[in-house]
């Protein structure tokens, strides 16, 4: 069975710039069909850096981001670090 599917049954996680955050407390935002659900169980670094909800941008490779987009990505990482607990489930995503 797909580990991402199993992880979704247990908790909602979100990977950002190499850190996995447990966003289970915000199922109303990251749950199926919700505004940021495209990032659940994925690394959404590029999409958040670009301020994009396009599923094609929900990928971990953010090497092509502009300096301004990198600042946005870093701001998101800082926000997640303050609001959500990091997870130790690195191998599953």
C-alpha positions in Angstrom: 0.0 0.0 0.0 1.2 3.5 -0.7 2.9 5.0 2.4 1.4 8.5 1.6 -2.1 7.0 1.7 -1.3 5.2 5.1 0.1 8.5 6.5 -3.1 10.3 5.4 -5.1 7.8 7.5 -3.1 8.6 10.6 -2.3 12.2 10.3 -2.1 15.0 7.8 1.5 16.0 7.1 3.1 18.6 5.0 6.7 18.8 4.0 8.3 22.2 3.5 12.0 22.8 2.6 13.0 19.4 4.1 11.0 19.6 7.3 7.8 17.5 7.7 5.1 19.2 9.8 2.1 17.5 11.4 -0.8 19.6 10.3 -3.5 17.3 11.6 -4.9 20.0 13.8 -5.9 21.9 10.7 -7.8 19.3 8.8 -10.2 22.1 7.9 -7.4 23.6 5.8 -5.3 20.6 4.7 -8.0 17.9 4.6 -9.5 16.4 1.4 -11.1 19.1 -0.8 -9.9 22.0 1.5 -8.0 25.0 0.3 -4.5 23.7 0.9 -5.2 20.0 0.4 -2.9 19.8 -2.6 0.0 20.1 -0.2 -1.0 17.4 2.2 1.3 14.4 2.1 3.6 16.2 -0.3 6.5 18.7 -0.2 4.9 22.0 -1.2 8.0 24.1 -1.2 7.9 25.4 -4.8 4.1 26.1 -4.7 4.2 28.0 -1.4 7.3 29.9 -2.5 5.4 30.9 -5.7 2.2 31.5 -3.8 0.6 29.0 -6.1 -2.1 26.5 -5.5 -1.5 24.8 -8.8 -1.0 21.0 -8.2 1.9 21.0 -10.7 3.8 23.4 -8.3 3.4 21.1 -5.2 6.9 19.7 -5.7 10.0 19.7 -3.6 12.4 21.2 -6.2 12.5 24.9 -5.5 15.9 25.6 -7.1 14.4 27.9 -9.8 12.7 30.2 -7.3 13.5 33.9 -7.5 15.0 35.7 -4.5 11.6 37.1 -3.7 10.0 33.7 -3.9 12.7 32.3 -1.7 11.8 34.9 0.9 8.2 33.8 0.7 9.2 30.2 1.1 11.4 31.0 4.1 8.5 33.1 5.7 6.2 30.1 5.2 8.8 27.8 6.9 9.1 30.2 9.8 5.3 30.3 10.1 5.0 26.5 10.1 7.9 26.2 12.6 5.9 28.4 15.0 2.5 26.9 14.5 3.0 23.2 13.8 5.1 20.4 15.4 7.8 18.9 13.2 7.4 15.2 12.5 10.0 12.5 12.4 8.4 10.7 9.6 11.0 11.7 7.0 11.1 8.3 5.3 7.5 8.3 4.3 7.3 11.4 2.1 
